[in-house]
Amino acid sequence: MRQEIQFRKVLPIAQTILALLFAGLGLWQRNQILSHSWFGWNSTARFHVWPWPFKYAVVSNTPAFLAGMLLSWPVDSLWPRLPEPIQISLALPFIPILWYWVGSRLDRKWGAVEGTRISRRRSRWVFILIFTLVCMMGAYLPSRYLGYVGYLYYGIVVWVATPLILHRFSTIRPDGSLIN
């Protein structure tokens, strides 16, 4: 008998590592772009430069990112010159919590049940793949469509729609029919 993957254990670890990699790469790219001084002139580009890896990390973890930003307000008032990557890293503890919640919902709703079809077991993987592609789309949308911080609004819309869609498609009977 094949061991079933428990998403509540795998997703927090995988998504935290991905968030670290993508956010770190995005912040490094941003630092490289902004570190060029134009004859000592301090540009307003820091408000406009957000590379796609950073946008992807934020969109795919929007609730955790927003919780980290709420936490950074009091920290910023105590230490106003705290570097931006440190402030953004305050969202990291919330990422495993968020993805544990998502994984437990996927395990509970779409977990393997004796006598169910194979497609029901694979539906969790399909859901994660579609979610990742939707988040990637938000990271690649140019600023002229969403504005410079529009990826935040996009992430909020994705994370509001995701539980609604998850709830709708998780009400499937073992025979494959939807429960109304």
Contacts in CASP RR format, 6 or more apart in sequence:
PFRMAT RR
TARGET T0000
AUTHOR 0000-0000-0000
METHOD contacts of the structure
MODEL  1
MRQEIQFRKVLPIAQTILALLFAGLGLWQRNQILSHSWFGWNSTARFHVW
PWPFKYAVVSNTPAFLAGMLLSWPVDSLWPRLPEPIQISLALPFIPILWY
WVGSRLDRKWGAVEGTRISRRRSRWVFILIFTLVCMMGAYLPSRYLGYVG
YLYYGIVVWVATPLILHRFSTIRPDGSLIN
4 111 0 8 1.000
4 112 0 8 1.000
4 121 0 8 1.000
6 107 0 8 1.000
7 102 0 8 1.000
7 103 0 8 1.000
7 104 0 8 1.000
7 106 0 8 1.000
7 107 0 8 1.000
7 124 0 8 1.000
8 100 0 8 1.000
8 103 0 8 1.000
8 104 0 8 1.000
8 106 0 8 1.000
8 107 0 8 1.000
11 99 0 8 1.000
11 100 0 8 1.000
11 102 0 8 1.000
11 103 0 8 1.000
11 106 0 8 1.000
11 128 0 8 1.000
12 95 0 8 1.000
12 96 0 8 1.000
12 97 0 8 1.000
12 99 0 8 1.000
12 100 0 8 1.000
12 103 0 8 1.000
13 96 0 8 1.000
14 99 0 8 1.000
15 60 0 8 1.000
15 61 0 8 1.000
15 95 0 8 1.000
15 96 0 8 1.000
15 98 0 8 1.000
15 99 0 8 1.000
16 92 0 8 1.000
16 95 0 8 1.000
16 96 0 8 1.000
16 99 0 8 1.000
18 57 0 8 1.000
18 60 0 8 1.000
19 57 0 8 1.000
19 60 0 8 1.000
19 61 0 8 1.000
19 64 0 8 1.000
19 92 0 8 1.000
19 95 0 8 1.000
20 92 0 8 1.000
21 53 0 8 1.000
22 53 0 8 1.000
22 54 0 8 1.000
22 56 0 8 1.000
22 57 0 8 1.000
23 53 0 8 1.000
23 54 0 8 1.000
23 57 0 8 1.000
23 58 0 8 1.000
23 88 0 8 1.000
24 53 0 8 1.000
24 54 0 8 1.000
24 57 0 8 1.000
24 85 0 8 1.000
25 51 0 8 1.000
25 53 0 8 1.000
25 54 0 8 1.000
26 51 0 8 1.000
26 52 0 8 1.000
26 53 0 8 1.000
26 54 0 8 1.000
26 57 0 8 1.000
27 54 0 8 1.000
27 84 0 8 1.000
27 85 0 8 1.000
27 88 0 8 1.000
29 51 0 8 1.000
29 53 0 8 1.000
29 54 0 8 1.000
30 49 0 8 1.000
30 50 0 8 1.000
30 51 0 8 1.000
30 54 0 8 1.000
33 45 0 8 1.000
33 49 0 8 1.000
33 51 0 8 1.000
34 43 0 8 1.000
34 45 0 8 1.000
34 46 0 8 1.000
34 49 0 8 1.000
47 148 0 8 1.000
48 143 0 8 1.000
48 148 0 8 1.000
50 148 0 8 1.000
50 149 0 8 1.000
50 151 0 8 1.000
52 139 0 8 1.000
52 140 0 8 1.000
53 139 0 8 1.000
55 138 0 8 1.000
55 139 0 8 1.000
55 151 0 8 1.000
56 135 0 8 1.000
56 136 0 8 1.000
56 138 0 8 1.000
56 139 0 8 1.000
57 65 0 8 1.000
58 65 0 8 1.000
58 151 0 8 1.000
58 152 0 8 1.000
58 155 0 8 1.000
59 135 0 8 1.000
59 138 0 8 1.000
59 139 0 8 1.000
59 151 0 8 1.000
59 154 0 8 1.000
59 155 0 8 1.000
59 158 0 8 1.000
60 131 0 8 1.000
60 132 0 8 1.000
60 135 0 8 1.000
61 91 0 8 1.000
61 94 0 8 1.000
61 95 0 8 1.000
61 98 0 8 1.000
62 152 0 8 1.000
62 155 0 8 1.000
62 156 0 8 1.000
62 158 0 8 1.000
62 159 0 8 1.000
63 94 0 8 1.000
63 98 0 8 1.000
63 159 0 8 1.000
64 91 0 8 1.000
64 92 0 8 1.000
64 94 0 8 1.000
64 95 0 8 1.000
64 97 0 8 1.000
64 98 0 8 1.000
65 88 0 8 1.000
65 91 0 8 1.000
65 94 0 8 1.000
67 91 0 8 1.000
67 94 0 8 1.000
68 90 0 8 1.000
68 91 0 8 1.000
68 94 0 8 1.000
69 90 0 8 1.000
69 91 0 8 1.000
71 90 0 8 1.000
71 91 0 8 1.000
72 87 0 8 1.000
72 88 0 8 1.000
72 90 0 8 1.000
75 82 0 8 1.000
75 87 0 8 1.000
75 90 0 8 1.000
76 82 0 8 1.000
76 87 0 8 1.000
105 166 0 8 1.000
105 170 0 8 1.000
106 124 0 8 1.000
106 127 0 8 1.000
106 128 0 8 1.000
106 166 0 8 1.000
107 124 0 8 1.000
109 166 0 8 1.000
109 170 0 8 1.000
110 120 0 8 1.000
110 121 0 8 1.000
110 123 0 8 1.000
110 124 0 8 1.000
110 127 0 8 1.000
110 170 0 8 1.000
110 172 0 8 1.000
111 120 0 8 1.000
111 121 0 8 1.000
111 124 0 8 1.000
112 120 0 8 1.000
112 121 0 8 1.000
113 120 0 8 1.000
113 174 0 8 1.000
115 174 0 8 1.000
116 174 0 8 1.000
117 176 0 8 1.000
120 172 0 8 1.000
120 174 0 8 1.000
120 176 0 8 1.000
123 169 0 8 1.000
127 166 0 8 1.000
127 169 0 8 1.000
131 158 0 8 1.000
131 162 0 8 1.000
134 158 0 8 1.000
135 155 0 8 1.000
135 158 0 8 1.000
138 146 0 8 1.000
138 151 0 8 1.000
138 154 0 8 1.000
138 155 0 8 1.000
138 158 0 8 1.000
139 151 0 8 1.000
141 151 0 8 1.000
141 154 0 8 1.000
143 150 0 8 1.000
146 153 0 8 1.000
146 154 0 8 1.000
171 178 0 8 1.000
171 179 0 8 1.000
172 178 0 8 1.000
172 179 0 8 1.000
173 179 0 8 1.000
END
